[in-house]
Amino acid sequence: MKKNDLIEIEITDVMLSGSGVGHYDGLAVFVPSTVTGDVVLAHILKVKTNVAYAKIEKIIKPSDKRGKIECNSFLKCGGCAFWHIKYSEELKLKENAVTNNLKRIGGVEPEFEPITALQPQNYRNKCQYPVAKNKDGDILIGFYSEHSHRVVDCPQCALQPEEFSKVVKVFKEFLKENNISIYSEETGKGLVRHLYIRKAAVTGEIMVAVVINGDKLPLAEKLIESLKALLKDSFCSFQININKKKTNVILGHKNITLYGNDYIIDVLCGVEIRISPLSFYQVNHDVAELLYKKAAEYLKPQGKTVLDLYCGAGTIGLSLAKKAKSIIGVEIIPEAVEDAKFNAKQNDIQNCEFICADAKNAAEMLKIRGIKPDAVIVDPPRKGCEESLIDIICNDFAPEIVVYVSCDSATLARDCKIFESMGYKAEKCATFDMFPRTSHVETVVLLSKGEVDSKKASC
Ligand code: SAH
C-alpha cells in the first residue's frame, strides 16, 4: 500500500477520537468520519509500518450505525468526534472505553452501571472562542482545528445555547466596525485574544468576557450597549480579562467588571451557585445534577464528615451539606474558593469549610490537624491524583468510602489500581455523558474499604 492508493475497506471498529478503523494488507487503516459496518472507498494519505491513514473518497455501503451530521463545522473545528454516528452507538462506544480502561489499565472490575445520558445538543453552558485574523485580514472567531492553533470560524455550534452564536456575531461586528486589533499568537502583539461566554442553565443569566492583551478594551461601552439590546435581562455581567502573557493559557488572573456583577448565579442540586469567570463549573448542568446524585448515593453522606478534594466552587460538597455532619472542601484556585465560601453563606450552609491549597498539601495539613474524614470524594483534573495523596487517603484517613469522579478513565483506572493495592475495592462504576458528541465522558467510581453491603448504598 502506498500514498494516494484508493482501496475498498470495511470499517470494523471506531476509536474514541471518532475515527473508524479497518484492516487491509495487514495494516490498520484509520479513516475519520466512518463507523463500524461502513464499506468505503478510502484514499490513502500516509503509510507507516503497521498503520495507514486515509480519508473517505466515497461511501460504498453505509452502516446502519451512521447518524445525520447536524453541524456544519464537524471535522473542521476539532471540537466534536461523533456527529457521523447515531447517539446510541456513541454511548456504547463510551461505555466500552471506560470498561476496557478500568479492566485493562486498572485491573479492576467494579459493577458497571448503564451509562447516563440526556440530550446531545445545546448542552454547554460555557464557551471560550479564540479570536484571530487570517491572511486576508478577516476576523475569525471559533475553535482551533484538531491538533493545531489555526482558528476555524464557527458561526454556529450545535453544542451551545443559541444565544452564544448571536453574541459571537455582535462581537465580530464590533471588532470590525471599530477596527479593534486582534492578538497574534506568533508575534504576541495585538489586543483581543478570546471571547468567553457563560450561561446559567436555571436562571438564564449570561456573562460575557473579553480576554485582552492590554489594560483597556476601546469603546467597550458600545459593545455593552449592543449586548444589552441583544440579551435583554439575561445579560448580567460584562468583564474584561487581562492576559498579557505569551502563553496557551486562555485566562489571565485579573478581571475587570464593566457592566453588571462580577459573577452569574445558577442553581445546581437545589443550591444557589455563584460562578466567577475563573471558577470551574460543570459545563453540562443537567448531567452534572445526575452525576452529583450518583456521587451522593455512593458516598452516603448522612452524619459524616466529608472531604471534598478538588472542589471548584464547592458545588459537590454544598449539594451534600444538608445531609452530612460537615464538609471540608479543598481547591487550588483562590477565586473558586471565594465562590465556594460565598455560596455556603448565601445558602445559609454553616457546616462547610473551604481550604485554598493543593489537594495533597491540604491532606497533609488535615492529617497534622488530626482530622479523619468519614468519607472522601475526589474530582481531580485529567492527570488524576498523586500517589502520595492516595496514600494519605487510604492509610491516614482510612474512610469507609472513597468516591472518585473523573474526566479521564485512563488515569482513573491507574488510580483505582493504586487504591486497590491499598485495600480499597472498586465496587461500582457509573458513566455520565457530560460531553455528548465529543470524545470525553465522566465516570464515578465507588471505592470501599473491606466488605460493604452495596445494597445499603442509597441516596
Ligand atoms: N468538583 C468540582 C470541580 C472539579 S474540576 C465540580 O464538580 O465542579 C477539578 C478542580 O480541581 C478544578 O476546580 C481545579 O481548579 C482544581 N485543581 C486542579 N489541581 C488541583 C490541585 N493540585 N489541588 C486542588 N485543586 C486542584
Residues whose N, C-alpha, C, O or C-beta is under 5 A from the ligand:
A	BS01	SAH	F280 Y281 Q282 Y310 C311 G312 T315 I316 V330 E331 I332 I333 A357 D358 A359 D379 P380 P381
